[in-house]
Amino acid sequence: MFTEYASLDATALAALVASGEVSAAEVLDAAVARMDTVNPRLGAVVMDWRERARAQVAAGVQGPFAGVPFLLKDLGQDIGGLPATWGSRARRGVRAQATSSVVQRWINAGLVVLGKTNLPELALKAVTEPELFGPCRNPWNPEFTPGGSSGGAAAAVAAGIVPVAGASDGGGSIRIPAAYCGLFGLKPSRGRVSQAPEADEFWDGASSTHVLSRSVRDSAALLDLIAVAEPGDPFAVAPPARPWVQEVGAEPGRLRIGFSTESPLGTPVHRDMRAAVERTSVLLQGLGHHVEPAAPSIDGLQLAQSYLGIYFGHVAAEVRRCVRQFGAKHTDFELETRALAAIGESLPAAEYVSLRERWNGFARALAAFHARYDLLLTPTTAQPPARIGELETPVSQKAALRAVLALGLGGLLRRTGVVDDLARISLARTPFTQLANLTGTPAMSVPLHTDSGGLPLGVQFLAAWGREDQLLRLAAQLEAAQPWVQRRAAL
């Protein structure tokens, strides 16, 4: 057995396979053995494609990551003819019509697809506890969530099943699980990675596809492979001046960094998260950067309202699609999903458009901030990870939701201030990540610290649109100054 497997990142594994020191088959066997050991407890991998992976290896793999085991997120990362459930009972029998362009690029690079990972229904939550697959647990402490929606991907990487896994981020779904699982998570700029052929843009462009990784260099190298426009994409982002992998180890220069530990919603921020930003500020100053308190001039509640408005609309559209296209019943969806869809169905088109038009104002305010500062530093999350089941809707509230849905009163939910309440309650734990999604800017969570309970926590950096290079240079500098790659989950 290849005993070094779980300690190596994808770049190191690929180098060993390329040199002949270990075979792709041996690496795959190590991944399967690790999955068999930890996945029954974690629930990270929900589709086991080991035999398909063995056939892929037997047929021969080529490319810069030849022989490296890899997992796909079960949403927007498909192989034609194979299941695409999106974590929902409503899509249990659905199979992908085509292979996603990003997945084909991963396969062309030699990555060996071992299966698909767990996620909340329709990727709607920052915890991964779908009724279809059951909860996914954090390898650092299985009593806690790994976050969401890319929770299964994060748990699989943190547990050493694979060194890197596919993920996506529509409101923090790469960065939140990266923070909770001690990983590096980069959300690229809007339009950087194609969503073909499934969509032109997911969630009106708020969602981006990339990976969760242990090392910065893996994230940079894989971004180089997938950041290619496909025919029919709504727009193409200008390519970087040089490959992003060359930014790893490059001098970032003296950056101007503004930081804030205040929730944009005015909700509490845990002292451990505040302390992490403060310690990061000291580290950055020691590395020669200029750091001072500063934040963009944006109304956090308005941003949350805009985010949730689009969220409601897309949930309603997806529920409709599943009913009409796949024959799903409304009762196939989880109760909370049905409630969100009901609110979305009641949202007038004019209001939807008004909420969407606000995005440009947020982008301009953030651009004004970036005229003065290269980067914005915040906590990635406002609170530590929740315990499994902690955020489940109480029984009394479920009964009330069922009554409202039975009476067709989704509009009442929207008109009685529930949206503002949802903004403050549902986003209170994670109020810092949505800004990058609505503005289309790149952002990353860096795993520099742990909380008082010993669980990982992340700090977030936002850069101006198209400036992944700045983020990667700084991430690599921080990784060298305060290494995290060999910090391992106990499981």
C-alpha positions in Angstrom: 0.0 0.0 0.0 1.1 3.5 -0.8 1.4 4.8 2.7 2.4 8.4 1.9 -0.8 9.1 0.0 -2.8 11.1 2.5 0.1 13.4 3.3 0.7 14.6 -0.3 -1.0 17.3 -2.3 -2.1 16.7 -5.9 1.0 18.3 -7.4 3.3 16.0 -5.4 1.2 12.9 -6.2 1.3 13.7 -9.9 5.0 14.1 -9.8 5.4 10.7 -8.2 3.2 9.1 -10.8 5.1 10.9 -13.7 8.5 9.7 -12.3 7.3 6.1 -12.1 8.0 5.9 -8.3 4.4 4.9 -7.9 1.7 3.8 -10.3 -1.7 5.4 -10.9 -3.3 2.1 -9.9 -1.4 2.2 -6.5 -2.5 5.7 -5.9 -6.1 4.8 -6.7 -5.9 1.8 -4.3 -4.7 4.1 -1.6 -7.6 6.5 -2.2 -10.1 3.7 -2.1 -8.7 2.3 1.1 -8.8 5.7 2.7 -12.4 6.2 1.6 -13.4 2.8 2.9 -11.8 3.6 6.3 -13.3 7.1 6.9 -16.3 7.6 4.7 -18.8 5.4 6.6 -18.4 7.8 9.5 -18.2 11.0 7.5 -20.8 10.6 4.7 -18.6 12.7 2.4 -18.7 10.5 -0.7 -22.3 9.6 -1.8 -21.5 8.0 -5.2 -18.8 5.4 -5.3 -17.4 5.1 -8.8 -14.3 3.1 -7.9 -14.8 0.5 -10.7 -15.2 3.3 -13.3 -12.0 4.9 -11.9 -10.1 1.7 -12.2 -11.3 1.4 -15.8 -10.1 5.0 -16.4 -6.7 4.1 -15.0 -6.4 0.9 -16.9 -7.2 2.7 -20.2 -4.3 5.0 -19.4 -4.3 8.5 -18.0 -2.3 11.5 -19.3 -1.9 15.1 -18.4 -0.3 17.3 -15.7 -2.4 15.5 -12.9 -2.3 12.0 -14.4 -3.3 9.4 -11.8 -4.5 11.9 -9.1 -7.8 10.7 -7.5 -10.6 13.4 -7.7 -14.2 13.8 -6.6 -17.0 15.8 -8.2 -19.6 17.9 -6.5 -23.1 16.5 -7.3 -24.2 19.8 -8.9 -23.1 21.2 -12.2 -20.1 18.8 -12.3 -21.5 15.9 -14.4 -20.4 13.0 -16.6 -23.0 12.2 -19.3 -25.2 9.3 -18.4 -24.3 9.2 -14.7 -26.5 10.4 -11.8 -27.0 14.1 -11.1 -29.2 14.4 -8.0 -28.2 17.8 -6.7 -28.7 16.3 -3.2 -32.5 16.1 -3.8 -35.0 13.2 -3.7 -36.8 15.0 -6.5 -33.8 14.2 -8.8 -33.1 10.7 -7.7 -33.5 9.2 -11.2 -32.0 12.1 -13.1 -28.9 11.3 -15.2 -26.8 14.0 -16.8 -27.4 14.6 -20.5 -23.8 15.7 -21.1 -20.4 15.9 -19.5 -19.8 19.4 -18.0 -17.0 21.2 -19.8 -15.1 21.8 -16.6 -15.3 18.0 -15.8 -14.0 17.2 -19.2 -11.0 19.5 -18.6 -10.3 17.8 -15.3 -10.4 14.4 -16.9 -8.2 15.6 -19.8 -5.7 16.7 -17.2 -5.5 13.1 -16.0 -7.5 13.4 -12.8 -9.2 10.1 -11.9 -12.9 10.6 -11.0 -13.6 8.4 -7.9 -17.2 9.5 -7.3 -19.4 12.4 -6.2 -19.7 14.2 -2.9 -22.4 15.1 -0.5 -24.2 18.5 -0.5 -27.4 20.0 0.9 -30.5 19.8 -1.3 -30.0 22.0 -4.4 -26.9 23.4 -2.7 -29.1 25.8 -0.6 -27.4 25.7 2.8 -24.2 26.3 4.6 -24.5 22.9 6.3 -24.6 19.5 4.5 -27.4 17.5 5.9 -29.7 16.5 3.0 -32.6 14.1 3.6 -31.5 12.1 0.5 -28.0 11.2 1.7 -27.9 12.1 5.3 -25.5 14.4 7.1 -21.9 14.9 6.2 -19.5 15.3 9.1 -16.4 17.3 9.8 -13.2 15.2 9.9 -11.8 17.4 12.6 -14.7 16.5 14.9 -17.6 14.5 13.4 -20.1 16.1 15.9 -19.8 19.2 13.7 -20.7 20.2 10.2 -18.1 20.6 7.5 -20.1 23.5 6.2 -21.8 23.7 2.8 -22.7 23.6 0.2 -19.5 21.9 -0.9 -19.4 20.1 2.5 -18.8 16.6 1.1 -15.9 17.9 -1.0 -14.3 19.6 2.0 -14.7 16.6 4.3 -13.2 14.3 1.7 -10.1 16.5 1.2 -9.7 17.2 4.9 -10.0 13.5 5.6 -7.4 12.5 3.0 -9.7 10.6 0.7 -8.5 12.9 -2.2 -6.0 15.8 -2.2 -8.4 18.0 -4.1 -12.1 18.0 -5.0 -14.5 19.8 -7.2 -16.6 22.6 -5.5 -18.7 25.6 -6.4 -19.6 28.8 -4.7 -22.9 30.7 -5.0 -22.9 32.4 -1.6 -19.8 31.1 0.1 -20.0 27.4 -0.7 -16.3 27.0 -1.4 -15.0 29.4 1.3 -17.3 28.3 4.2 -16.4 24.6 4.1 -12.7 25.6 3.5 -12.8 27.6 6.7 -14.5 24.8 8.7 -12.2 22.0 7.4 -8.8 23.7 7.4 -8.5 24.0 3.6 -7.6 26.6 1.0 -10.6 27.7 -1.0 -10.6 30.2 -3.9 -13.8 31.5 -5.5 -12.8 32.8 -9.0 -14.1 35.9 -10.7 -17.5 35.8 -12.4 -17.1 34.3 -15.9 -13.6 32.9 -15.2 -14.8 29.2 -15.4 -17.4 28.2 -17.9 -20.6 26.6 -16.8 -21.2 25.0 -20.2 -23.3 23.1 -21.3 -25.6 23.1 -18.2 -26.0 26.9 -18.1 -24.7 30.2 -19.4 -24.4 31.4 -15.8 -25.5 29.7 -12.6 -27.6 32.0 -10.3 -27.3 35.0 -12.6 -23.5 34.7 -12.4 -23.2 34.7 -8.6 -21.9 31.1 -8.7 -18.4 30.1 -9.6 -16.8 26.6 -10.0 -13.4 25.6 -8.8 -11.9 23.2 -6.2 -11.1 22.8 -2.5 -7.5 21.9 -1.9 -4.9 21.6 0.8 -2.2 23.6 -1.0 -2.3 26.9 -2.8 -0.3 25.5 -5.7 -2.9 22.9 -6.4 -5.6 25.5 -6.6 -3.5 27.7 -8.8 -2.5 24.9 -11.2 -6.1 23.6 -11.5 -7.4 27.1 -12.2 -5.0 27.3 -15.1 -6.6 24.2 -16.5 -10.3 25.1 -16.3 -10.3 28.9 -16.8 -11.2 28.7 -20.5 -14.3 30.1 -22.2 -16.6 27.8 -24.1 -18.7 28.7 -27.2 -21.9 30.4 -26.2 -20.6 31.7 -22.8 -22.1 35.2 -22.1 -18.6 36.7 -22.0 -15.0 35.8 -21.8 -12.7 37.1 -19.1 -9.3 38.3 -20.2 -6.7 35.6 -19.4 -4.0 36.3 -16.8 -0.7 37.8 -17.8 1.0 34.5 -16.9 -0.1 31.2 -15.6 -1.5 31.4 -12.1 0.8 28.6 -10.9 3.6 31.1 -11.5 2.1 33.4 -9.0 2.8 30.9 -6.3 6.0 32.0 -4.7 6.1 35.3 -6.6 6.6 38.4 -4.5 3.2 40.1 -3.8 4.7 43.5 -3.1 3.5 45.7 -0.3 -0.2 45.4 -0.4 -2.7 47.8 1.0 -5.2 45.8 3.0 -8.3 47.1 4.7 -9.9 44.8 7.4 -13.1 44.5 9.2 -14.5 42.2 11.9 -18.0 43.7 12.0 -20.8 41.7 10.5 -22.4 43.6 7.6 -25.8 42.6 9.1 -25.0 43.9 12.5 -25.2 40.4 13.9 -22.7 39.0 16.4 -19.2 37.9 15.4 -17.6 35.2 17.6 -14.5 36.4 19.5 -12.4 33.6 17.9 -13.2 35.0 14.4 -12.4 38.5 15.5 -9.1 37.3 17.0 -8.2 35.4 13.8 -8.5 38.6 11.8 -6.5 40.5 14.3 -3.7 37.9 14.4 -3.7 37.8 10.6 -3.3 41.6 10.5 -0.2 41.3 12.7 1.2 38.6 10.5 0.5 40.7 7.4 2.2 43.7 8.9 5.2 41.5 9.8 5.4 40.5 6.1 5.6 44.2 5.1 2.0 44.9 4.1 0.0 48.1 5.1 -3.0 47.0 7.1 -5.7 49.2 8.7 -9.4 49.1 9.6 -11.6 49.8 6.5 -14.7 48.4 4.8 -16.6 49.2 1.6 -19.6 51.5 2.0 -22.3 48.9 1.4 -25.7 48.4 3.2 -25.3 44.8 4.4 -29.1 44.3 4.9 -29.8 45.5 1.3 -27.1 43.1 0.0 -28.6 40.2 2.0 -32.1 41.1 0.6 -30.7 41.1 -2.9 -29.0 37.8 -2.4 -32.0 36.1 -1.0 -34.3 37.6 -3.7 -32.3 35.9 -6.4 -32.0 32.8 -4.2 -35.8 32.5 -3.8 -36.3 33.0 -7.6 -33.8 30.3 -8.6 -35.2 27.8 -6.0 -38.7 28.3 -7.4 -37.4 27.9 -11.0 -35.6 24.7 -10.1 -38.5 23.2 -8.3 -40.7 24.0 -11.3 -38.2 22.4 -13.6 -38.0 19.2 -11.6 -41.8 18.9 -11.5 -42.2 19.6 -15.2 -39.1 17.9 -16.7 -38.5 15.0 -14.3 -42.0 14.3 -12.9 -41.1 15.2 -9.4 -43.8 15.8 -6.7 -43.6 18.9 -4.5 -43.4 16.5 -1.5 -40.2 15.1 -2.9 -38.5 18.3 -1.9 -37.5 19.1 1.7 -39.9 21.3 3.6 -37.6 24.3 3.8 -36.9 24.0 0.1 -40.7 24.1 -0.6 -41.0 27.2 1.6 -38.3 29.0 -0.3 -39.8 28.0 -3.6 -43.2 29.4 -2.4 -41.6 32.7 -1.5 -39.9 32.8 -4.9 -43.2 32.0 -6.7 -44.7 35.0 -5.0 -41.9 37.4 -5.9 -43.1 39.8 -8.6 -40.9 40.1 -11.7 -40.5 43.9 -11.1 -39.2 43.3 -7.6 -36.8 40.6 -8.8 -35.4 43.0 -11.4 -35.0 45.7 -8.8 -33.1 43.4 -6.4 -30.9 42.2 -9.3 -30.1 45.8 -10.4 -28.7 46.5 -6.9 -25.8 44.3 -7.7 -24.2 46.9 -9.8 -24.3 49.4 -6.9 -22.6 46.9 -4.7 -19.9 46.4 -7.3 -19.3 50.1 -7.7 -19.0 50.6 -4.0 -16.5 47.7 -3.8 -14.6 49.1 -6.7 -14.3 52.5 -4.8 -12.9 50.5 -1.9 -10.4 48.8 -4.2 -9.3 52.2 -5.5 -7.8 52.7 -2.0 -7.0 49.1 -1.0 -5.8 46.1 -2.9 -7.6 43.6 -0.6 -10.4 43.4 2.0 -9.8 41.1 5.0 -12.7 39.7 7.0 -13.5 36.5 8.9 -14.7 33.9 6.5 -17.6 33.0 8.9 -19.0 34.9 11.9 -19.5 31.8 14.0 -17.8 28.4 14.4 -19.3 25.4 12.7 -22.7 24.2 14.0 -23.2 20.8 15.5 -24.9 18.2 13.3 -28.6 18.9 13.5 -28.2 22.2 15.4 -29.7 24.3 12.6 -32.6 22.0 11.8 -35.9 23.8 11.7 -37.8 23.3 15.0 -40.9 21.0 14.9 -43.3 23.9 15.7 -41.9 26.0 12.9 -42.2 23.0 10.5 -45.8 22.6 11.4 -46.4 26.3 10.7 -44.6 26.1 7.3 -46.7 23.1 6.3 -49.9 25.0 7.1 -48.8 28.0 5.1 -47.8 25.9 2.2 -51.1 23.9 2.3 -53.0 27.2 2.1 -50.8 28.6 -0.7 -49.7 31.6 1.3 -46.1 31.9 0.1 -46.7 35.6 -0.6 -47.7 36.1 3.0 -44.3 34.8 4.1 -42.6 37.4 1.9 -44.9 40.3 2.8 -44.8 39.9 6.6 -41.1 40.7 6.9 -39.9 37.1 6.8 -37.3 37.9 4.2 -35.6 40.5 6.4 -35.8 38.0 9.3 -34.3 35.3 7.0 -31.5 37.7 6.0 -30.5 38.3 9.6 -31.1 34.7 10.9 -30.0 32.5 8.0 -27.0 34.6 7.1 -26.0 35.5 10.6 -23.4 32.7 10.8 -22.0 33.5 7.3 -22.6 37.2 6.5 -19.2 37.9 4.9 -19.2 35.7 1.8 -22.1 36.9 -0.3 -20.5 40.2 -1.3 -18.0 38.5 -3.6 -20.7 36.5 -5.2 -23.0 39.5 -6.1 -20.1 41.6 -7.3 -18.4 38.8 -9.2 -15.0 39.4 -7.5 -12.5 36.7 -6.5 -12.2 35.8 -2.9 -10.4 33.2 -0.9 -10.5 31.6 2.6 -7.1 30.9 4.1 -6.8 28.3 6.9 -4.4 30.2 9.2 -6.0 29.6 12.6 -8.1 27.3 14.9 -10.8 28.3 17.2 -10.8 27.8 21.0 -12.3 24.3 20.5 -9.5 23.2 18.2 -11.5 23.4 15.0 -10.1 25.2 12.0 -11.3 28.6 11.0 -10.6 30.7 8.0 -9.9 34.3 7.2 -11.2 35.8 3.9 -9.6 38.1 1.4 -11.5 39.8 -1.4 -9.6 41.3 -4.4 -10.8 43.4 -7.3 -12.5 41.7 -10.3 -10.0 39.6 -12.3 -7.2 39.8 -9.7 -6.8 36.2 -8.7 -3.1 36.8 -9.2 -3.0 39.0 -6.1 -4.8 36.5 -4.0 -2.6 33.6 -5.0 0.6 35.5 -4.4 -0.5 36.5 -0.9 -1.9 33.0 -0.2 1.4 31.4 -1.0 3.3 34.0 1.1 1.0 33.2 4.1 1.3 29.5 3.5 5.1 29.8 3.6 5.0 32.0 6.7 2.5 29.9 8.7 2.2 26.5 7.0 -1.0 24.5 7.2 -0.7 21.7 4.6 0.6 19.1 7.1 -1.9 20.1 9.8 -4.2 17.1 9.8 -7.7 16.2 10.9 -7.7 13.7 13.8 -10.0 11.2 12.0 
